[in-house]
Amino acid sequence: MKTYQKLGLPLAALASTVTPAMAQEALSLDDRVNAAFATFTGPFVSLIFAPFPGTNFPWIVMWLVVAATIFTFYFAFVQLRFFSHAIALVKGDYSDPNDAGEVSHFQALATALSGTVGLGNIAGVAVAVGIGGPGATFWMILAGLLGMASKFTECTLGVKYRNEYEDGTVSGGPMYYMSKGFKELGLPGGKVLAVLFSIFCILGALGGGNMFQANQAHAQISGIVGDYPGWITGVIFAAVVFAVIVGGIKSIATVTEKVVPFMGILYVGASLVILAVNYNLIGWAFGQIFAGAFTGLGVAGGFVGALIQGFKRAAFSNEAGVGSAAIAHSAVRTNEPITEGFVSLLEPLIDTVVICTMTALVIIISQQLIIDQETGNYVLNEAGTAIATIGDTSGVALTSAAFGSAISWFPYVLAIAVVLFAFSTMISWSYYGLKAWTYLFGEGQTSELVFKVIFCIFIVIGAAASLGPVIDFSDAAIFAMAVVNITALYFLMRLVRVELKSYSARLASGEIRKFVH
C-alpha cells in the first residue's frame, strides 16, 4: 500500500511575503502537476496493469508466471537440481580470485537481494493476504519457486554478454545480451529492445527504486517520531546513499553484503519471535494457508482471488523476469557465466519463499484477520473487497499491528526494517539505473557522476512530495522492462541451455573443481 506525503518545504522565512492567494496557488501546484502527469502517462500505466477481460488478474503477472513456468520445464527444474551447487558457489568453494569481475558471488547475490527485498515484503504481502486470505501465501510460494528459473536464465546471459574493461570494471545486464546476443544469432531488433529496456530501467530506478522508497521510509519514521518535513528525511537519505554509490559497485557490494544479512536476520528473527509466542497456532496457520489456497475460506473471489493475489505479490516482490537483477549479477568475478545463474536462483527463494512467507505467517498467526466462528470463513469488510481486520488496518499498518500484538515495542523493530529495506533498495536501483544510463549515454566518470547526482536529487523529491502518478508510472516502467526482457529471453534461452550442458558435463567429470582458500 502506498502512502504519499504532502509537499513540505522550508519556506518559513518567506512566510511574511506570501499572500493567502499565493499560498493557495503554491499548495495547489503539486495537485496540478499530478493531474497533468496522470493525464499524459495514464494510458501507458493502464496498459501495463490492465486485467484480462472479466477478471482482475493483470496480464503482466501472467506474462511473468508463464515465462517462469516455461523456463522451469525447459531447464528441467534447474532450481532443484543445482540448489546445493548454488549454495557451494555462494560460499566461495569454486571461486577463482583471478577471474574477471568486480565482486564475489555472495556480494552479487546480496546486491541483487537488496534491490528486491523491500517494502513490498512488508506492505505488499499484507495487502495480498488481506484481500486473498491465507491461501494467497501458497500461490505466492509456488510463483516464487517457479521464478527461480527466470532469474537463472537472465543472470546467466547477463554475465555471458557483459562488457569487461581494462581497468577491471564491467557493465552487463539485459541491454547487453539483447544487443550482443541477438547479433550473435543473426536476429534483428536487439538494439531496439536494448534501448527500450534502458529507458524503462532509468524511469523505474528514479521512481519505484528511489522516490517511492524514500516516501515510504519517511511515512514510517514520521509515524513514530511525529510529523516533520519530508525533505529532511530526503536530504539525510540522499547524503548516505551518495556516500555509498559514489564508489561504484564495489562500494555498494561492500555495504549490501553487511546490510542485507543484518536486515534479513532482523526481520526473520522478529517474525520467529512472534511465531514462538504463538507456537500452538503454527499448525493451524499452515492449515489455513492450504485450505485457503483451494477453497478461499470465504474471501473475495474465492480460491481464484487467493491465486491472483499470491501470484501478484510474488511477481511484484522478487522481480524474476524483470531483468534488473541481471545487472547486479553481471559484476561477479567468474569466467563461467552459468555459475552466477545458479547463484541468482537463490534470490526468489530468499525474497519470496522465506521473507514474504514470514510476513504472511505473522499476520495469520496473530489473528488480525477476523473469522466467523460459526462457519470458519473470513469476514469481509463492508465493501466486500477485502477481509475485515482488527482496527480496520491494511498494508504496512496491518503488518505493524500483527507484530505489535505479541510485543508492544515490536513496531519499532519493523520501522528499522522498513528504513533498511528502503535504503538497500535505493542503492541497488541506483546501480541498475546507472548501467542503463551509461549504456545510452556512454561510459565515463562524468556521465556516471551526473546520473548519481540526479538520483540523489530524486530521493529528496520523493521524500518531500506527493507524487502518486509519477510513482504509478515508474512502477509501470519497471514491469515494461519485463515485457522487453522476457521477449528477449525466449529467443536467447537456447544459448543458456548450451552453457548448462557444457558446465554440467565438466562438473560431473571433475574438470570444474573447488579452490582452496
Residue pairs with C-beta under 8 A, 6 or more apart in sequence:
1 123
1 124
1 126
1 127
1 394
1 395
1 396
1 397
2 212
2 215
2 216
2 468
2 471
3 215
3 216
3 219
3 395
3 396
4 215
4 466
4 467
4 468
4 471
5 215
5 218
5 219
5 222
5 230
5 463
5 464
5 465
5 466
6 30
6 466
7 27
7 30
7 230
7 464
7 465
7 466
8 228
8 229
8 230
8 231
8 464
9 229
9 231
9 464
10 229
10 231
11 18
18 26
30 465
30 466
34 466
34 467
34 468
34 469
34 470
35 469
37 469
37 470
37 473
38 468
38 469
38 472
41 469
41 472
41 473
41 476
42 469
44 473
44 476
44 480
45 469
45 472
45 473
45 475
45 476
47 476
48 60
48 476
48 479
48 480
48 483
49 58
49 60
49 476
49 479
50 58
50 59
51 57
51 58
51 59
52 59
52 62
55 308
56 301
56 308
57 308
57 311
58 312
60 315
60 479
60 482
60 483
61 308
61 311
61 312
61 315
61 316
62 311
63 321
63 482
63 483
63 486
64 147
64 150
64 315
64 320
64 321
64 322
64 482
64 486
65 143
65 146
65 311
65 315
67 150
67 321
67 486
67 489
67 490
68 143
68 146
68 147
68 148
68 149
68 150
68 320
68 321
69 146
70 490
71 149
71 150
71 152
71 153
71 489
71 493
72 78
72 79
72 146
72 148
72 149
74 149
74 493
74 497
75 149
75 152
75 153
75 496
75 497
75 500
77 149
78 148
78 149
78 152
78 342
78 345
78 500
79 145
79 148
79 149
79 152
79 345
79 349
82 342
82 345
83 345
83 346
85 342
85 507
86 342
86 343
86 345
86 346
87 346
88 94
88 514
89 95
89 105
89 339
89 342
89 343
90 105
90 106
90 109
90 343
90 346
91 106
92 104
92 105
92 106
92 515
92 517
93 514
93 515
94 339
94 512
94 513
94 514
94 515
95 104
95 105
95 333
95 334
95 515
95 517
96 333
96 334
96 335
96 515
97 333
97 515
99 333
99 334
99 335
100 164
100 168
100 170
100 333
100 334
100 335
101 164
101 170
101 331
101 332
101 333
101 334
102 168
102 169
102 170
102 248
102 249
102 250
102 253
102 331
102 332
102 333
103 111
103 249
103 250
103 253
103 331
103 332
103 333
104 253
104 332
104 333
105 332
105 333
105 334
105 339
105 340
105 343
106 257
107 253
107 254
107 256
107 257
107 332
108 253
108 328
108 329
108 331
108 332
108 340
108 343
109 329
109 343
109 344
109 346
109 347
110 253
110 256
110 257
110 259
110 260
110 261
111 249
111 252
111 253
111 256
111 257
111 328
111 331
111 428
111 431
112 325
112 328
112 329
112 344
112 347
112 428
113 256
113 260
113 264
113 347
113 350
113 351
114 256
114 259
114 260
114 424
114 425
114 427
114 428
115 209
115 319
115 324
115 325
115 328
115 424
115 425
115 428
115 429
115 432
116 317
116 318
116 319
116 324
116 325
116 347
116 351
116 425
117 260
117 263
117 264
117 350
117 351
117 355
117 421
117 424
117 425
118 213
118 421
118 422
118 424
118 425
119 212
119 213
119 216
119 396
119 418
119 421
119 422
119 425
120 313
120 316
120 317
121 267
121 317
121 351
121 355
121 356
121 359
121 421
122 359
122 396
122 399
122 414
122 417
122 418
122 421
123 216
123 395
123 396
123 399
124 313
124 316
124 317
125 140
125 313
125 317
125 356
125 359
125 360
125 363
125 399
126 359
126 363
126 394
126 395
126 396
126 398
126 399
126 402
127 309
127 313
127 394
127 395
128 136
128 140
128 309
128 310
128 312
128 313
128 360
129 136
129 137
129 309
129 360
129 363
129 364
129 369
130 363
130 369
130 386
130 387
130 389
130 394
130 395
130 398
131 299
131 300
131 305
131 309
131 385
131 386
131 387
132 139
132 292
132 299
132 301
132 305
132 306
132 307
132 308
132 309
132 310
133 288
133 292
133 296
133 297
133 298
133 299
133 305
133 306
133 369
133 378
133 387
134 285
134 288
134 289
134 291
134 292
134 297
134 306
134 360
134 364
134 369
135 288
135 289
135 290
135 291
135 292
135 293
135 294
135 295
135 296
135 297
135 299
135 303
135 306
135 307
135 310
136 292
136 293
136 306
136 307
136 309
136 310
136 313
136 360
137 289
137 292
137 293
137 310
137 357
137 360
137 361
137 364
138 289
138 290
138 292
138 293
138 306
138 310
139 293
139 306
139 307
139 309
139 310
139 311
139 314
140 309
140 310
140 311
140 313
140 314
140 352
140 356
140 357
140 360
141 310
141 314
141 352
141 353
141 357
142 310
142 314
143 310
143 311
143 314
143 315
143 352
144 314
144 317
144 318
144 348
144 349
144 351
144 352
144 353
144 356
145 348
145 349
145 353
147 314
147 315
147 318
147 320
147 321
147 348
147 352
148 320
148 345
148 346
148 347
148 348
148 349
149 345
150 320
150 321
150 348
150 486
150 489
151 318
151 320
151 325
151 341
151 344
151 345
151 347
151 348
152 341
152 342
152 344
152 345
152 496
153 341
153 489
153 493
153 496
154 174
154 321
154 323
154 325
154 326
154 344
154 485
154 489
155 325
155 326
155 329
155 330
155 340
155 341
155 343
155 344
156 337
156 338
156 340
156 341
156 344
156 496
156 499
156 500
157 174
157 177
157 181
157 326
157 337
157 489
157 492
157 495
157 496
158 172
158 173
158 174
158 176
158 177
158 326
158 327
158 329
158 330
158 337
158 340
159 172
159 329
159 330
159 332
159 334
159 337
159 340
159 341
160 177
160 181
160 337
160 495
160 499
161 172
161 176
161 177
161 180
161 181
162 170
162 171
162 172
162 173
162 176
162 330
162 331
163 170
163 171
163 172
163 176
164 170
165 171
165 443
169 248
169 249
170 330
170 331
171 330
171 435
171 438
171 439
171 443
172 326
172 327
172 329
172 330
172 331
172 435
173 201
173 323
173 326
173 327
173 330
173 432
173 435
173 436
173 439
174 194
174 197
174 323
174 326
174 327
174 481
174 484
174 485
174 488
175 194
175 195
175 197
175 198
175 201
175 435
175 436
175 439
176 194
176 330
176 439
177 326
177 488
177 492
178 190
178 191
178 193
178 194
178 197
178 484
178 488
179 190
179 191
179 193
179 194
180 190
181 190
181 488
181 491
181 492
181 495
182 188
182 189
182 190
182 191
182 193
182 488
182 491
182 492
183 190
184 495
185 491
185 492
185 495
187 491
190 488
193 484
193 487
193 488
194 439
195 440
196 480
196 484
197 323
197 436
197 481
197 484
197 485
198 436
198 437
198 439
198 440
199 436
199 440
200 477
200 478
200 480
200 481
200 484
201 323
201 324
201 327
201 432
201 433
201 435
201 436
201 477
201 481
202 433
202 436
202 437
202 440
203 473
203 474
203 477
204 324
204 429
204 432
204 433
204 474
204 475
204 477
204 478
204 481
205 429
205 430
205 432
205 433
205 436
205 455
206 433
206 454
206 455
206 458
206 474
207 470
207 471
207 473
207 474
207 475
207 477
208 429
208 471
208 474
208 475
208 477
208 478
209 425
209 426
209 428
209 429
209 430
209 432
209 433
209 474
209 478
210 426
210 429
210 430
210 433
210 455
210 458
210 459
210 462
211 458
211 459
211 461
211 462
211 463
211 467
211 470
211 471
211 474
212 462
212 471
212 474
212 475
213 421
213 422
213 423
213 425
213 426
213 429
213 462
214 233
214 234
214 237
214 422
214 426
214 459
214 460
214 462
214 463
215 230
215 462
215 463
215 467
215 471
216 396
216 418
216 422
217 233
217 237
217 418
217 419
217 422
217 423
217 463
218 230
218 233
218 234
218 463
220 396
220 415
220 418
220 419
221 233
221 415
221 419
222 228
222 230
222 233
223 415
224 411
224 412
224 415
229 464
230 463
230 464
230 465
231 460
231 463
231 464
233 463
234 459
234 460
234 461
234 462
234 463
234 464
235 460
237 422
237 423
237 426
237 459
237 463
238 456
238 457
238 459
238 460
239 456
240 423
241 423
241 426
241 427
241 430
241 455
241 456
241 459
242 452
242 453
242 456
244 251
244 252
244 255
244 427
245 251
245 252
245 427
245 430
245 431
245 434
245 452
245 455
246 449
246 452
248 448
249 328
249 331
249 431
252 427
252 428
252 430
252 431
253 331
255 427
256 424
256 427
256 428
259 420
259 423
259 424
260 424
262 420
263 417
263 420
263 421
263 424
264 350
264 355
266 413
266 416
266 417
266 420
267 355
267 358
267 417
268 354
268 355
268 358
270 403
270 410
270 413
270 414
270 417
271 358
271 359
271 361
271 362
272 358
273 406
273 407
273 410
274 362
274 365
274 366
274 402
274 403
274 405
274 406
274 407
274 410
275 282
275 361
275 362
275 365
277 406
277 407
278 365
278 366
278 406
281 365
281 367
282 361
282 365
284 365
285 361
285 364
285 365
288 297
288 364
289 360
289 364
291 297
292 299
292 303
292 306
293 303
293 306
293 307
293 310
294 303
295 302
295 303
296 302
296 303
296 304
296 305
296 306
297 376
297 377
297 378
298 372
298 375
298 377
298 378
298 379
298 380
299 305
299 306
299 378
299 380
299 387
300 380
300 384
300 385
300 386
300 387
301 308
313 352
313 356
314 348
314 352
314 356
315 321
317 351
317 352
317 356
318 347
318 348
318 351
318 352
319 325
319 478
320 347
320 348
321 482
321 485
321 486
321 489
322 478
322 479
322 481
322 482
322 485
323 481
323 482
323 484
323 485
324 429
324 432
324 478
324 481
325 344
325 347
326 344
327 431
327 432
327 435
327 436
328 428
328 431
328 432
329 340
329 343
329 344
330 340
332 339
332 340
332 343
334 340
336 503
336 512
337 499
338 496
338 499
338 500
338 502
338 503
339 503
341 496
341 499
359 399
362 399
362 402
362 403
363 369
363 398
363 399
363 402
366 401
366 402
366 403
366 405
366 406
367 390
367 405
368 389
368 390
368 391
368 393
368 398
368 401
368 402
368 405
369 378
369 387
369 388
369 389
370 378
370 379
370 387
370 388
370 389
370 390
371 377
371 378
371 379
372 378
372 379
378 387
378 388
379 387
379 388
380 386
380 387
380 388
381 387
381 388
381 392
386 394
389 398
389 401
390 401
391 401
393 400
393 401
396 418
399 414
400 411
400 414
403 410
403 411
403 413
403 414
404 410
404 411
426 459
430 452
430 455
433 451
433 455
434 448
434 451
434 452
434 455
437 447
437 448
437 451
438 444
438 447
438 448
438 451
441 447
461 467
503 512
506 512
